Amino acid sequence: MDYNSKRKKMPLPEYGRNIQNMVDYLLTIEDREMRNRAAKTVIDVMGNLNPHLRDIADFKHKLWDHIAIMADFKLDIDYPYEPPSPNLLLEKPKVVAYNQNEIKYRHYGRIMEEMIDEATKFEEGEQKEVLVRMLANHMKKSYLTWNKDAVDDEKIIKDLAELSQREIQREGMELVDTKTVVGKSKNKKVPRKKNNGKYY
């Protein structure tokens, strides 16, 4: 029996064994012109495997790169693009830079802290009051999303003052009702169909 485990390992197994065999055959063609024509045919077959990607600008470029990789960079043809270097596969991925900013209250999030900071720059007036009230209500919603227990409005107002470096202090400000924030349909019974098609 011819088991896959005994066969040559494929560099790009997503193309399948038949495509790999085609690429291997290209290496055996001695005539350069015939080899070029055969390589283009293999590229067309590879493209047919993912027809939805044909309109992507660099799709053809990727296919030619893939055929070079599958041939172990030994395929001597006239590439329409600069073929990749074998060192490309040895390169380590770049280190992902993670945000190291400290978030005082994670349930509010970093964006909320930035919005509160911007709110402190507004001049006193109706526009700032509307913004502050919206921020406080959103803070309450975020708090209840992560903490299922009820929250006192004074707690939200206190956190708002703390996050704004005491620039925004609104003692006694009334926020939206907790039931409105959480939603009235939380425990609402979902209607189901009977066999006769009626709801109950």
N, C-alpha and C positions, 0 to 999 in steps of 0.2 A: 504493500500500500504506500501511496505517496502522501505523506502527512505534511501539513503546513509547517509544523515544528521542525521538519528536516530541510525545508526549503530555505533559500536565501532570504535574509531579513530585508523587508522593504523599508526604504527611508521614509516614504510617504504612503502608508497603508490605506489612506482614505481613497486613493485612486484604484485600488484593487490589484489583484495579481495579473490580470490580463494586460492592463496598461503598463505595468512594470515589465512584463515580457516583451511588449512592443518596444519600450525604451532600450531594453537589453539587446534586442535585435538590431536597433539602430547602430550599436557599437560594432556590429559585425559587417556592416555594409562598407565596402572598400571605396566605391566611387563617391566622391564628395558631393557632386551634384544630385545624385540619386539619394544620398543620405540627407541632404537639405530638404528635398521634396518629401521624403518619408517622415522627417521630423515635423514638417508643417501639417502633415496628415494626422500624426499623433496628437499634435496640439489641438487640432479641430475636434478630435475624438474626446480629448480631455475637457474641452470647452462644452461639448454636448452633455457632459455629466452634470453641469451646473448652468443650464441655459438662462436662468434668471439673473445671472451675474454678468452676462455678456455686455451690457450697457455700461458697466463700471469702467471708468477711465483706465485704470492700471490693471484690469483683469488679464489682458493678454500678456502684459509684462510679468505678472505673477506666474502664468502658465509656463513661460519660457524659463523663468527662474526654477520652477518645480521640475521641469524636464532635465535641467542641468544637475539638480540635486539627485534626482532619481538615477542619473547616469554616473553618479559619483564624480561629477565634474570632469569626466573623461571624453565627453561627446564633442568632437571637433566639427562644428557646423558654423554657418554664418548666422549668428544670433542677431535679431533685429534690435535687441537691447544689450547693454553691457551685462555679460553674465556675472552672477554673484561669485564671490571668492569662497573657497572652502573654509576659510577662517570665520566666515559668517556664522556657521553652525557651532563654532566653539565659543563665540562671544557670550558673555553672561548678560542677562537682562539688566537694564538700568535700575538703580535703587529707587523705589517709589517714595517720594517725599510726603510724609504724613504731617498733618496739621498738629503742631505741638501747643496750640493755644489752650490755656486753662479755661474751663467753663465752670463758673461758680455753682450754678444750678443746672444740671444736665437735662432735667425735664423741661426747662424753658428753651434750651438750645443756644447756640452761638449767634444765630441770626437775630434772635430776640434781643440779646445783649447789644448787638450793633444797632438795632432799631431804637432801643431805649437811649443809647448814646447819641444818636442823631436827634431824637426828640428833645434832648436837653439843650440843643442849639437853637430850637425854635423860640421866637419871641413870644412873650406871654400874650394870650388872646384866645379867641374862640377856636381857631384852627389847632392850636396846641392842645386845648382841652379835649377836643374831639379825638385827636391822635392819642393822647394819654389814656383816655377811656377805652379806646379800641385796643391799645396795647395791654392794658390791665385785664380786659375781658378775654383776650387771647391767652394771656398768661394763666388765667383761671381754667380755660379750656385745656391747655397743655398740662397743667397740674393734675386735673381730673382724669386725663388720658392715662397718665402713668401712675397716679395714686387714686385708687378707686374710692377711698374714703372721702367724705364731704370735706370741703375746705372753707374756712372762714374768710370773708372778704378782707379782713384786717391783715391776714397772713399775706395775701397777694399784694396789698398796698405796702406792707412792710418790705416785701421782697423787691417791689418796684423802686422804693426809696433807696434800698441798699444797692441795687444794680445801677442806679443813676447817680451814685455817689452823693446821695441826699439832695440832688438837684430837683428831683420830682417828688414832692410829698403831698399826698391828697388824703389826709385822714378823714374818715367818714364818707368817702366816695362810695356810692352804691353801684355794685356791678350786677350783671345779668344773673337771674336766678339759676341755681345749680341744675334744676330739672331742664331748663332751656338749653344749657350748655351740653349736658349729657345726652339729651334727646328723649322725647316722650314715648317713642316707639320701641324702647329697649325691650320691654316685657310684653309687647303687643302680640297677640296670638295671630299667627299667619294662617289665613284661610286655606283650607284644603278641599280638594274636589272629591265628591262622592262618585260612585260608579255611574250615576245618572247625569253627571256633569254639573250638578248644582254645588255651590259652596256652602260650607257649614263652619 
